[in-house]
């Protein structure tokens, strides 16, 4: 499943002189990642994400506009992930009050060490 990506200069040359070859490489690598998903559920999620990325690329007026839109998608996804980690309970139910049973424990036994202070005189 591991593929070696061509050097940056090679990719730039492909983009300038043979864009179809670069597109074929992108498709091959993308398919490889999706097919290598650990579970069927993850594969379907990756396919859905790739569908959205492809849709944004088609809708964009230029490659730069597509890159900006896809970057915005990634930023929104990262913000959602951050929000879910910072405030996980808020997403479950904003009206639910957390409840807990508070247990009382007896105070710990006092531990003192007795010693003679005669040695220091």
PyMOL commands that set and color helices and strands:
alter all, ss='L'
color gray80, all
select helices_A, chain A and resi 8-17+19-35+40-59+63-86+88-92+117-120
alter helices_A, ss='H'
color red, helices_A
deselect
rebuild
show_as cartoon
